[in-house]
């Protein structure tokens, strides 16, 4: 189920990798993690085999955030752990400017907050997919 009032992402979406990351980031920044997941999943389905773990990890991170937004901490933990496993083992540096170390740490921090039952502010659910350092 998508976000109410937001058009569903087409299953056959096929954007260049940098455009995919930009679009997914816009959605994450707007609090639309499920829609970001759909964009990243479309990339995962059409990417070269050598990038499959990257796109799967990014999509799983977004759906983990979706579970948090929907009040499902158990589902969130499962998906965040899968995302960490894929992103932590992906060769460095990540392609397209992806901030793999930052995203892995972001997912670990979400797990720590879930484990402590700390309330999660909406802004804490907006990872930066690409490095912003010059």
Secondary structure, 3 states (H helix, E strand, C coil): CCCCCCCCCCCCCCCCHHHHHHHHHHHHHCCCHHHHHHHHHHHHHHCCHHHHHHHHHHHHHHHHHHHHHCCCHHHHHHHHHHHHHHHHCCCCCCHHHECHHHHHHHHHHHHHHHHCCCCCCHHHHCCCCECCCC
